[in-house]
Amino acid sequence: MPMIDVYAAKDLFPAGTDRQLGEQLTLAILRAEGVASPAPFHLNNTAAYIHRMEASTVQTAATASARTVRVQVVTPPGALTREGQKQLVKEVTEIVAQISGDPTQAGRTWVLLTEAAEGGWGLSGTAFGREEFAALAAKARVAK
C-alpha cells in the first residue's frame, strides 16, 4: 500500500498525462515490491498524488524556475529489498523522463524512498506494523 507524491512545475508534463504518470508509477512500485500480478487489493490501495506547482515554486541555488522533479515514495516497513529500491529509482526516473518528453529530465529527477516506521502506517483507524500487514495480506490471499 505505498503512497507516491510527484512534485513538478505544472508545465513540465504535458496536459492530460497525470493518469498515465500515476498508473505507471503505481505499477513500478508494485513490481519493485515483488507483486507480479497486482490484485484489486494492491491497485485500490496504492495511491499517486501529482502536485503540479507554479514554475517559480521549484527552485535550486542556480535558478529561480528549476525543471527538477521530486518523487517521494512512502512504503510500509520492509516492503522493498535493496534490489527493489534500485529497480524502483531506475524505473521512476525513466517514467518521468519519458512522460515529460525530455530524456535529459532523468538528470533532474530526484527520487526519495521513505519507509514508514513500524506502526507508522495508518489506514481505516489502524496503525499498521508488520503484524497487521501480515494479517491483511493473509486476508487478501484468502479472498482470491
N, C-alpha and C positions, 0 to 999 in steps of 0.2 A: 504494500500500500504506500508506495513512495509519493512524494509531492515534488513537483518541478516548478520553479519560478524562472522565467526568462525576462530579463530587463534589457531593453534596447531602445534606441531612438525610434520614434513612431514611424519614420520613413525608411528604416533600414530593411525591413521585409516588405515585399510587395503587398498591396492591399488584397485582402481575401485569403491570405496564407496562414492565418492563425490556426485554423483547424488542422491543416497539413502539418504545421510545426508541432502542435500539441500531440497529435496522433503519432507522428514519427518518434518524438522524444519519449513518449509513453512506452511504445513498443521497444525502443532501445534499452530503456532501463529494465523492463521485464526480461529481455534477453540476457542482460548483464547479471540479473539475479538468478538466471538459470531456469526461467519459466519458458519452456519451449512452445507450449500451446496454451496461451492465455485463455482462461475461462471467464465468464461474466464477472465472477468474484474479483479477478485481477483487473479487468477492464473498467469495472464500475468504481473501483477504489484506488485508482492511480490517477492523480489529477495534475494537469498542467495549467499554470497561470501565466498568461502572456501580458507583460507590462510594457505597453508602448508609451514612451515618455517624450516630452519635448526635447529636441536635439540639444538645447542648451543645458539640460539637466544631466547629460552624460559628458563628463569631463575627465581629462588627465592633466598632469602638470604641463604637458606640451600643447594642449589645445582645449579651447572652450566648448567645442562641439565634437567630441570624440566619436568615432564609429566603432566603439567597443560593445561587446555583448557580454552580459553576465548571466550564466545559467547556474542556478543553485538547485541541487537535488538533495532532498532530505529522505533518508531511508530508515526503516526500523533497525534496531540493534542487530548487527551481524548479517545483514541482508546481502552485502557484497563481499566477495573474496577480493584479494589483491588483483587477480586477473580480471575479475568483473569490473573493478574500478578502472583499470587501464582500458578495457574494452569500452566502457561507458564514456569516458572522457574522449576517446577517439571518435566514437560514433556521434556524440553530441556535437563535437566540433565540425565533423563532416556535414551533419544535417543543417547546422546553422549556416555554414558556407554555401551549401547547395541551395537552400531556400532563399538566402539573401541574393543569390545570383552573382556573388563575388568570391572567387576562390581565395583571394587574399584575406578574406574575413577570418579565416582559420587562425591567422596570427594575431587577431584582435578579439578572440573569443576566450573568455575565462570561464572555467567550469569548476564549481566548488561542490565537493561531495561532503555532506554532513550526515553523520549517523546520530539518530536520536539517542538520548541517554536511556538506560534501562528504566522502563516505566514512564518514559517521557514522550510517549506517543498516545494521544488521546483520541478516541472515537466513540460515539454513542455513550458518552459519560463514563467510559472505562479508560484507565491509564494502562496501556498495553506495555508489557515486557515480554521476555522470551516465553514465559509460561502461557500467557494469554494468547500470544501469536501461535504457539504450538496448538493450543486448543481450537483456535479459529481455523487453522489450516486443516486440522483433523475433521472439523465440522464440514469444511468445504469439500474435502475428499469424499466424505460420506454422501454429500448432496449430489455428487456427479452421477 
